[in-house]
């Protein structure tokens, strides 16, 4: 069930994330479930206290603002859909893991909603929302040889710097890669680049609607 004839460009360890309709479904379902919850939080006035979205599947990133979660999702998708091979950062690996988890849960427990999210996207072919899609999402996630370093980093949050440094060395975690994960926690405002990163995942109208919801002006 191919989404495109070209191979994916996002590399996780020694594997390339495939460009299939299952990958497309993972990113799209996670995007729209999180976006819909943002709209609800805006309506009831709880965005400032929000702790929801697909990235809550990664303990270290559960406090990332939902609007930044959407921006990170599109940034990772943009790398995946692009024409140049790109090594995945720990943030990219986190996003990939979380979208697969979220989409598999949605396909299993709310298939009607999953069908609605997939219905009007830019892909010519979309997968049927059934057990095969749920299993395909699980298999996609498990097929990537990620060491899961992004799941270990939450241990460093409350540690003294020297102790955290020793633990990073013990687990052979790259300091720069870890710092990028910490930097994500400080982001709040979505950049105008949001407009350019949804190609292949969102229609032009969906990009404009999402930007309006998040208050992102066109660059």
MARBAVO-180976 format. One record per residue: z, y, x of N, C-alpha, C, O, CB in turn. Coordinates in steps of 0.001 Angstrom, whole numbers, padded with zeros to 6 digits, always signed. Glycine has a CB too. Layout:
# MARBAVO-180976
ZYXZYXZYXZYXZYX/...
This chain:
# MARBAVO-180976
+000000-001196+000849+000000+000000+000000+000000+001241+000880+001016+001933+000940+001227+000009-000958/-001091+001549+001563-001091+002630+002529-001103+004000+001892-001737+004212+000858-002258+002496+003431/-000409+004918+002505-000466+006316+002109-001563+007025+002863-002188+007934+002318+000874+007006+002346/-001816+006645+004089-002836+007287+004903-003367+006259+005890-002733+005230+006123-002271+008541+005641/-004526+006534+006466-005124+005582+007390-004571+005726+008796-004700+004807+009605-006622+005751+007411/-003955+006863+009103-003434+007092+010442-002014+006546+010555-001308+006396+009558-003464+008590+010785/-001614+006255+011783-000254+005801+012015+000687+006988+011982+000279+008126+012214-000141+005056+013354/+001960+006710+011689+002937+007772+011736+003116+008292+013146+002804+007599+014114+004254+007296+011186/+003617+009511+013265+003756+010141+014571+005200+010280+015017+005449+010724+016138+003112+011488+014552/+006162+009913+014175+007568+010035+014548+008023+008717+015170+007929+007660+014548+008451+010405+013311/+008519+008793+016408+008925+007605+017143+010448+007493+017184+011129+008394+017672+008351+007634+018567/+010972+006393+016674+012397+006098+016756+012562+004959+017746+012154+003827+017490+013003+005733+015351/+013172+005284+018888+013282+004323+019994+011893+003821+020351+011047+004622+020751+014220+003130+019619/+011627+002545+020225+010337+001994+020634+009380+001810+019469+008288+001274+019656+010539+000677+021327/+009760+002240+018269+008938+002006+017081+008443+003316+016481+009068+004366+016628+009727+001220+016035/+007312+003223+015807+006724+004370+015124+006995+004229+013627+006741+003176+013043+005187+004478+015414/+007504+005283+013016+007729+005260+011571+006370+005180+010886+005543+006070+011083+008533+006524+011093/+006114+004155+010096+004780+003983+009506+004507+004976+008386+005410+005358+007643+004625+002572+008977/+003252+005386+008276+002856+006250+007163+002386+005351+006024+001207+005009+005932+001729+007268+007590/+003309+004980+005175+003014+004146+004016+003548+004827+002771+004260+005828+002848+003623+002729+004174/+003195+004269+001620+003706+004844+000385+005212+004626+000241+005872+005356-000499+002976+004248-000809/+005759+003636+000937+007206+003417+000911+007921+004542+001675+008940+005058+001214+007560+002028+001523/+007383+004918+002840+007958+006039+003591+007864+007325+002785+008819+008096+002705+007245+006210+004945/+006706+007541+002193+006504+008704+001324+007550+008724+000213+008157+009762-000050+005081+008692+000719/+007762+007584-000435+008732+007512-001529+010143+007819-001035+010908+008493-001724+008696+006126-002183/+010488+007333+000147+011832+007575+000680+012105+009070+000817+013129+009564+000346+012002+006882+002042/+011191+009783+001459+011385+011215+001670+011314+011995+000355+012103+012913+000130+010340+011747+002648/+010377+011629-000501+010196+012397-001732+011370+012197-002699+011852+013161-003294+008883+011997-002413/+011822+010968-002853+012946+010725-003760+014211+011427-003277+014939+012013-004078+013202+009222-003897/+014478+011370-001964+015664+012034-001428+015559+013549-001590+016547+014216-001900+015858+011670+000051/+014364+014087-001379+014182+015532-001514+014495+015982-002934+015276+016913-003132+012749+015934-001134/+013889+015328-003925+014030+015820-005295+015396+015508-005897+015878+016261-006743+012950+015227-006165/+016024+014421-005480+017372+014188-005988+018312+015289-005493+019131+015804-006254+017888+012792-005552/+018188+015642-004224+019035+016699-003670+018689+018044-004292+019584+018825-004616+018886+016767-002142/+017386+018327-004464+016989+019607-005057+017519+019743-006475+017975+020819-006863+015465+019750-005053/+017467+018676-007249+017942+018751-008632+019444+019013-008684+019928+019721-009567+017607+017455-009381/+020169+018443-007745+021613+018671-007708+021926+020095-007262+022934+020664-007680+022293+017662-006773/+021070+020678-006415+021239+022088-006037+021085+022975-007270+021881+023888-007490+020211+022496-004943/+020063+022702-008066+019832+023493-009282+021045+023411-010198+021479+024424-010746+018564+023004-010025/+021589+022225-010366+022772+022050-011212+023959+022806-010654+024693+023449-011405+023117+020570-011352/+024162+022739-009334+025287+023450-008707+025128+024960-008851+026116+025671-009033+025400+023075-007217/+023902+025450-008771+023659+026879-008964+023987+027296-010391+024533+028375-010620+022202+027226-008635/+023658+026449-011336+023893+026765-012747+025379+026843-013076+025801+027663-013891+023226+025726-013635/+026171+025981-012431+027613+025973-012733+028421+026769-011715+029645+026857-011820+028132+024541-012784/+027728+027354-010718+028403+028227-009763+029250+027529-008729+030281+028062-008318+029243+029164-010486/+028838+026338-008292+029645+025599-007318+028929+025392-005978+029356+024558-005181+030031+024256-007895/+027848+026137-005719+027105+025941-004474+027957+026207-003245+027801+025533-002226+025887+026836-004449/+028860+027184-003326+029686+027515-002169+030633+026399-001765+031046+026320-000607+030473+028750-002449/+030978+025541-002707+031893+024428-002431+031168+023095-002392+031792+022038-002479+032993+024380-003476/+029836+023148-002259+029029+021941-002409+029224+020973-001252+029275+021372-000088+027567+022306-002529/+029330+019700-001591+029319+018622-000600+028568+017463-001244+029171+016497-001712+030793+018197-000154/+027265+017574-001260+026424+016553-001870+025065+016580-001188+024806+017414-000320+026284+016776-003407/+024217+015672-001586+022882+015584-000994+022716+014305-000206+023685+013606+000092+022615+016782-000097/+021470+014008+000128+021169+012729+000776+021888+012551+002106+022206+011422+002478+019685+012602+000992/+022161+013658+002851+022767+013536+004176+024241+013157+004136+024839+012905+005183+022609+014825+004922/+024833+013111+002961+026212+012621+002883+026279+011131+003245+027365+010585+003436+026788+012854+001465/+025119+010482+003337+025078+009096+003809+025445+008990+005289+025781+007906+005766+023690+008502+003577/+025382+010100+006012+025746+010140+007433+027066+010905+007536+027066+012124+007367+024607+010821+008316/+028181+010242+007804+029497+010898+007753+029580+012204+008539+030184+013165+008063+030538+009959+008269/+028989+012258+009726+029085+013460+010549+028410+014653+009887+028814+015794+010112+028468+013210+011915/+027388+014408+009073+026586+015492+008501+026875+015737+007019+026120+016447+006355+025120+015187+008681/+027939+015168+006501+028183+015297+005063+028514+016729+004643+028402+017066+003464+029311+014379+004652/+028924+017585+005603+029233+018975+005278+028037+019913+005454+028167+021121+005254+030376+019451+006135/+026892+019378+005821+025695+020223+005962+025329+020769+004586+025219+019994+003636+024490+019419+006586/+025136+022091+004449+024788+022662+003138+023545+021999+002557+022606+021710+003299+024564+024178+003255/+023516+021756+001266+022379+021057+000657+021030+021715+000928+020026+021023+001100+022586+020961-000821/+020999+023055+000968+019722+023721+001233+019225+023430+002644+018020+023327+002872+019859+025230+001030/+020154+023297+003592+019770+022943+004957+019346+021473+005022+018479+021108+005815+020937+023214+005938/+019953+020642+004194+019523+019253+004128+018046+019157+003747+017305+018355+004316+020382+018478+003126/+017623+019974+002786+016214+019960+002393+015327+020465+003521+014239+019935+003747+015999+020809+001138/+015790+021484+004225+015005+021994+005345+014879+020935+006440+013798+020746+006999+015643+023274+005912/+015964+020254+006744+015923+019204+007762+015004+018062+007338+014281+017502+008162+017334+018670+008034/+015034+017721+006057+014159+016659+005556+012701+017020+005794+011923+016191+006266+014410+016408+004056/+012327+018260+005466+010937+018673+005653+010586+018795+007135+009447+018527+007518+010681+020003+004943/+011527+019188+007960+011261+019256+009405+010953+017861+009957+010015+017688+010735+012473+019874+010156/+011744+016877+009550+011513+015506+010009+010215+014957+009433+009450+014299+010139+012690+014600+009618/+009964+015223+008160+008698+014789+007546+007506+015405+008274+006504+014729+008507+008659+015174+006047/+007609+016662+008628+006521+017368+009309+006185+016683+010640+005015+016557+011001+006904+018850+009549/+007200+016251+011351+006973+015515+012600+006308+014174+012312+005392+013761+013022+008303+015300+013357/+006772+013507+011277+006230+012204+010898+004771+012308+010471+003962+011439+010796+007057+011593+009773/+004441+013355+009755+003105+013509+009175+002127+014184+010129+000933+014263+009842+003189+014304+007893/+002624+014668+011253+001804+015443+012166+000841+014601+012977+000788+013377+012849+002673+016214+013083/+000083+015286+013814-000971+014631+014591-000544+014278+016004-001284+013603+016721-002180+015513+014649/+000637+014720+016419+001091+014469+017781+002308+013545+017777+003229+013758+016989+001424+015793+018490/+002335+012522+018640+003515+011658+018740+004751+012479+019103+004718+013296+020023+003285+010546+019788/+005830+012254+018376+007050+013035+018571+008263+012118+018617+008511+011385+017659+007211+014081+017452/+009031+012139+019717+010271+011336+019758+011277+011878+018750+011464+013090+018648+010890+011340+021188/+011909+011008+018024+012905+011424+017031+014193+011863+017716+014685+011198+018628+013194+010280+016038/+014724+012978+017270+016047+013407+017707+017097+012638+016912+016762+011900+015986+016228+014948+017529/+018366+012810+017275+019422+012178+016485+019446+012728+015064+019798+012018+014122+020787+012385+017152/+019071+013997+014914+018990+014575+013571+017882+013889+012786+018076+013537+011622+018741+016103+013638/+016721+013694+013410+015629+012994+012735+016034+011581+012333+015736+011131+011227+014397+012946+013633/+016713+010888+013237+017168+009533+012925+018149+009547+011760+018127+008659+010908+017818+008886+014156/+019004+010556+011729+019960+010689+010629+019230+010904+009307+019548+010275+008298+020934+011853+010895/+018247+011804+009330+017480+012095+008123+016771+010840+007634+016820+010517+006447+016462+013218+008384/+016110+010131+008550+015376+008928+008171+016309+007890+007547+016003+007322+006498+014662+008333+009392/+017432+007649+008189+018411+006689+007656+018871+007117+006264+018936+006295+005350+019629+006563+008607/+019187+008389+006106+019764+008876+004855+018751+008877+003720+019108+008554+002587+020319+010273+005046/+017488+009233+003993+016509+009230+002905+016240+007808+002422+016049+007586+001227+015198+009891+003359/+016224+006846+003342+016026+005450+002934+017192+004966+002084+016985+004307+001065+015859+004543+004167/+018413+005288+002492+019594+004891+001726+019566+005510+000328+019797+004825-000668+020880+005306+002467/+019286+006790+000268+019296+007502-001009+018197+006997-001929+018434+006761-003114+019137+009003-000783/+016995+006830-001387+015875+006387-002211+016073+004965-002724+015741+004670-003872+014581+006474-001421/+016611+004082-001886+016857+002706-002321+017880+002676-003451+017726+001930-004418+017341+001843-001141/+018911+003479-003325+019923+003541-004393+019317+004068-005687+019580+003537-006766+021105+004432-003969/+018504+005115-005573+017900+005704-006762+016931+004721-007425+016916+004590-008649+017171+007008-006400/+016129+004036-006617+015173+003073-007167+015884+001927-007882+015370+001382-008859+014280+002518-006057/+017065+001567-007391+017791+000454-007994+018556+000863-009239+018545+000141-010236+018741-000141-006996/+019225+002018-009196+020150+002363-010271+019619+003397-011265+020172+003533-012357+021411+002869-009681/+018567+004121-010913+017985+005082-011861+016463+005096-011698+015890+006111-011304+018577+006517-011641/+015811+003971-012000+014364+003884-011784+013564+004889-012606+012507+005339-012166+013889+002497-012105/+014052+005247-013790+013333+006220-014607+013263+007581-013904+012225+008242-013914+014008+006365-015983/+014366+007982-013304+014384+009241-012566+013490+009153-011333+012777+010103-011010+015820+009607-012158/+013527+008015-010648+012672+007823-009475+011201+007922-009861+010412+008520-009129+012957+006463-008814/+010826+007356-010980+009431+007452-011428+009049+008899-011694+007935+009319-011381+009209+006608-012695/+009968+009661-012269+009666+011070-012554+009460+011852-011264+008572+012702-011200+010796+011709-013381/+010252+011584-010245+010112+012294-008979+008800+011948-008277+008222+012791-007592+011287+011973-008068/+008336+010726-008444+007122+010296-007757+005847+010650-008512+004760+010639-007934+007169+008817-007529/+005970+010959-009776+004824+011027-010685+003769+012047-010304+002580+011731-010363+005299+011329-012046/+004145+013246-009918+003181+014336-009771+003065+014849-008340+002774+016026-008126+003561+015472-010675/+003288+013987-007372+003187+014400-005980+001758+014412-005470+000826+014125-006221+004016+013498-005121/+001578+014743-004194+000236+014874-003620-000414+013548-003231-001616+013522-002966+000298+015752-002418/+000333+012458-003187-000224+011174-002749-001160+010607-003814-000882+010680-005011+000907+010166-002440/-002264+010045-003356-003209+009432-004285-002657+008133-004857-002898+007810-006020-004544+009171-003590/-001927+007398-004051-001308+006156-004500+000201+006281-004358+000699+006762-003340-001843+004937-003695/+000920+005847-005377+002373+005847-005309+002867+004437-005649+002234+003736-006439+002986+006917-006281/+003973+004025-005070+004471+002680-005342+005092+002578-006730+005618+003557-007259+005490+002275-004289/+005027+001407-007302+005735+001162-008552+007226+001082-008246+007639+000507-007239+005228-000147-009246/+008011+001658-009116+009462+001649-008925+010012+000352-009499+010213+000223-010707+010137+002891-009601/+010247-000590-008624+010752-001897-009030+011535-002494-007859+011850-001798-006894+009583-002846-009473/+011839-003762-007954+012613-004407-006891+011857-004392-005566+012463-004284-004500+012954-005846-007281/+010531-004501-005640+009735-004490-004410+009904-003170-003656+009975-003162-002427+008252-004726-004732/+009968-002053-004391+010165-000768-003724+011556-000700-003110+011712-000276-001965+009958+000396-004712/+012559-001114-003861+013921-001103-003317+014004-001933-002047+014570-001496-001045+014922-001630-004356/+013432-003145-002093+013452-004006-000911+012623-003407+000217+012986-003519+001388+012934-005405-001258/+011509-002771-000137+010665-002139+000875+011382-001011+001589+011210-000824+002793+009396-001617+000245/+012183-000260+000852+012952+000831+001453+014011+000289+002403+014220+000845+003482+013610+001689+000364/+014672-000777+002017+015666-001398+002893+014994-001952+004150+015492-001779+005262+016421-002524+002148/+013859-002617+003954+013143-003194+005097+012638-002103+006035+012658-002271+007254+011968-004058+004615/+012184-000982+005465+011709+000130+006287+012832+000639+007173+012644+000838+008373+011163+001271+005407/+013985+000845+006587+015130+001334+007354+015531+000350+008449+015800+000753+009581+016316+001591+006425/+015569-000923+008118+016018-001935+009065+014980-002250+010129+015309-002830+011164+016381-003191+008333/+013719-001871+009883+012662-002154+010855+012681-001206+012043+012047-001478+013062+011319-002087+010184/+013395-000103+011925+013474+000861+013010+014587+000465+013980+015721+000255+013551+013713+002282+012459/+014290+000358+015272+015291-000115+016244+016247+000976+016691+016525+001103+017883+014601-000691+017454/+016745+001751+015768+017678+002821+016119+019022+002235+016515+019527+001344+015832+017848+003806+014947/+019616+002719+017610+020951+002226+017998+022057+002744+017091+023206+002320+017219+021255+002622+019430/+021729+003663+016167+022738+004165+015240+023729+005122+015860+024855+005248+015378+023474+003032+014653/+023321+005811+016938+024242+006739+017606+024731+007830+016665+025856+008313+016799+023566+007370+018814/+023891+008220+015715+024268+009299+014799+025457+008897+013921+026145+009764+013381+023074+009687+013917/+025701+007602+013777+026845+007145+012995+028129+007122+013811+029222+007035+013252+026573+005769+012435/+027999+007201+015149+029174+007171+016026+029765+008561+016258+030948+008693+016571+028808+006545+017360/+028952+009578+016106+029349+010917+016548+030518+011471+015748+031252+012322+016251+028176+011864+016447/+030711+011012+014517+031826+011532+013713+033169+011312+014398+034145+011997+014091+031837+010873+012336/+033222+010352+015330+034479+010104+016055+034862+011271+016963+036023+011388+017355+034361+008829+016886/+033908+012130+017300+034165+013193+018271+034723+014466+017642+035178+015356+018360+032899+013520+019008/+034698+014568+016316+035022+015832+015664+036434+016323+015977+036633+017512+016224+034860+015689+014178/+037395+015438+015969+038795+015850+016145+039353+015500+017527+040567+015504+017728+039657+015204+015079/+038464+015196+018477+038908+014812+019819+038957+016014+020753+038166+016945+020602+037983+013740+020399/+039874+016007+021711+039834+017011+022775+038512+016872+023542+037987+015764+023652+041060+016856+023742/+037964+017976+024074+036650+017943+024740+036532+016896+025842+035523+016196+025926+036354+019288+025323/+037571+016782+026698+037482+015825+027810+037421+014388+027299+036658+013571+027814+038681+015993+028760/+038221+014087+026293+038233+012733+025739+036906+012431+025052+036383+011322+025155+039402+012561+024746/+036368+013425+024351+035078+013234+023688+033976+013005+024704+033085+012185+024484+034738+014439+022811/+034033+013729+025822+033014+013582+026866+033037+012172+027452+031990+011573+027698+033229+014623+027982/+034242+011652+027670+034370+010300+028213+033821+009260+027229+033176+008293+027634+035844+009994+028543/+034081+009467+025945+033599+008517+024958+032073+008552+024856+031430+007515+024697+034227+008807+023597/+031500+009760+024949+030044+009874+024933+029434+009118+026109+028414+008444+025963+029617+011349+024971/+030064+009236+027269+029559+008531+028441+029687+007025+028266+028808+006265+028674+030303+008981+029699/+030791+006600+027653+030996+005172+027429+029907+004591+026534+029418+003486+026770+032370+004924+026812/+029534+005347+025506+028500+004884+024586+027095+005301+025034+026108+005020+024354+028775+005420+023192/+027017+005983+026200+025737+006422+026767+024974+007340+025817+023756+007229+025675+024877+005214+027114/+025694+008237+025175+025073+009213+024294+024642+010430+025102+025386+010917+025952+026037+009623+023161/+023449+010909+024832+022955+012088+025530+023670+013327+024995+023749+013536+023784+021418+012224+025368/+024190+014148+025915+024944+015329+025506+024079+016272+024692+024516+016775+023657+025506+016055+026724/+022862+016519+025143+021970+017446+024427+021684+016949+023020+021625+017738+022077+020650+017629+025194/+021505+015634+022878+021243+015076+021557+022442+015257+020640+022279+015540+019453+020884+013598+021665/+023635+015096+021178+024846+015288+020390+025025+016750+019996+025439+017052+018877+026063+014801+021166/+024713+017654+020923+024866+019074+020641+023975+019506+019485+024355+020373+018698+024548+019896+021882/+022785+018903+019377+021896+019242+018264+022541+018863+016931+022380+019572+015937+020534+018530+018422/+023256+017768+016911+023954+017368+015689+025042+018376+015329+025216+018719+014160+024564+015967+015852/+025773+018849+016342+026797+019864+016096+026170+021176+015619+026718+021853+014749+027625+020106+017368/+025018+021528+016193+024353+022779+015813+023954+022780+014340+024000+023819+013681+023118+023008+016685/+023567+021628+013831+023156+021532+012427+024289+021968+011495+024043+022532+010429+022717+020092+012093/+025524+021701+011904+026671+022034+011064+026872+023534+010912+027584+023972+010008+027918+021414+011631/+026261+024321+011779+026437+025780+011728+025331+026472+010935+025391+027686+010736+026481+026349+013138/+024341+025739+010485+023212+026360+009784+023548+026588+008308+024214+025774+007667+021948+025481+009912/+023067+027717+007795+023292+028038+006382+022019+028544+005710+021707+028151+004586+024399+029083+006246/+021283+029418+006401+020083+030021+005817+018831+029226+006173+018629+028854+007329+019933+031469+006288/+018006+028973+005184+016760+028239+005376+015705+029180+005954+015551+030304+005477+016269+027615+004039/+014983+028730+006972+013994+029574+007633+012682+029591+006846+012412+028667+006079+013749+029087+009069/+011856+030643+007032+010554+030721+006353+009615+029570+006704+008659+029315+005972+009883+032025+006694/+009872+028867+007816+009032+027722+008191+009075+026628+007122+008222+025741+007106+009483+027150+009546/+010049+026690+006247+010151+025748+005129+008834+025646+004371+008451+024567+003918+011270+026172+004175/+008140+026779+004234+006887+026822+003473+005801+025933+004080+004917+025458+003367+006382+028253+003388/+005864+025708+005380+004765+025034+006080+005020+023558+006377+004157+022895+006952+004489+025744+007363/+006171+023033+006003+006546+021694+006444+006428+020616+005368+006754+019456+005618+007940+021721+006948/+005965+020987+004175+005914+020008+003090+004570+019348+002880+004411+018562+001946+006315+020652+001840/+003594+019648+003731+002257+019081+003556+002302+017555+003540+002892+016922+004415+001323+019566+004669/+001665+016987+002525+001631+015540+002407+002776+014960+001602+002702+013814+001160+001630+014937+003752/+003831+015731+001405+004991+015276+000646+005134+016018-000675+005487+015432-001698+006252+015445+001468/+004853+017326-000636+004986+018187-001806+003648+018854-002106+002848+019093-001202+006091+019252-001586/+003413+019150-003369+002256+019970-003724+002576+021427-003392+003733+021785-003175+001886+019805-005240/+001546+022254-003356+001757+023675-003076+002688+024290-004118+003534+025124-003795+000411+024430-003048/+002525+023873-005354+003390+024400-006414+004832+023972-006199+005753+024763-006407+002903+023932-007791/+005037+022725-005784+006398+022237-005546+007059+022945-004380+008262+023204-004408+006384+020743-005293/+006274+023262-003345+006813+024024-002215+007273+025396-002698+008370+025844-002364+005752+024169-001086/+006423+026059-003488+006761+027397-003988+007992+027354-004891+008860+028222-004804+005571+027999-004751/+008067+026342-005758+009229+026211-006635+010506+025974-005827+011550+026561-006111+009016+025065-007633/+010409+025113-004824+011579+024802-004003+012025+026014-003206+013222+026270-003079+011279+023639-003061/+011063+026767-002665+011397+027968-001912+012087+028991-002809+013023+029668-002385+010136+028574-001283/+011622+029097-004047+012251+030028-004997+013673+029602-005307+014567+030445-005382+011436+030113-006297/+013897+028311-005489+015248+027801-005760+016188+028115-004619+017349+028463-004837+015216+026294-006005/+015680+027990-003379+016517+028205-002205+016516+029652-001718+017240+030002-000786+016063+027307-001096/+015701+030485-002353+015638+031889-001948+014973+032115-000613+015375+032996+000146+017001+032457-001904/+013944+031315-000318+013225+031421+000954+011944+032215+000747+011073+031807-000022+012908+030017+001535/+011830+033336+001426+010646+034171+001264+009492+033606+002089+009697+032982+003130+010945+035628+001677/+008286+033838+001604+007091+033400+002306+006966+034167+003632+007167+035382+003657+005828+033608+001421/+006635+033470+004744+006536+034164+006041+005361+035125+006060+005125+035792+007067+006397+033151+007187/
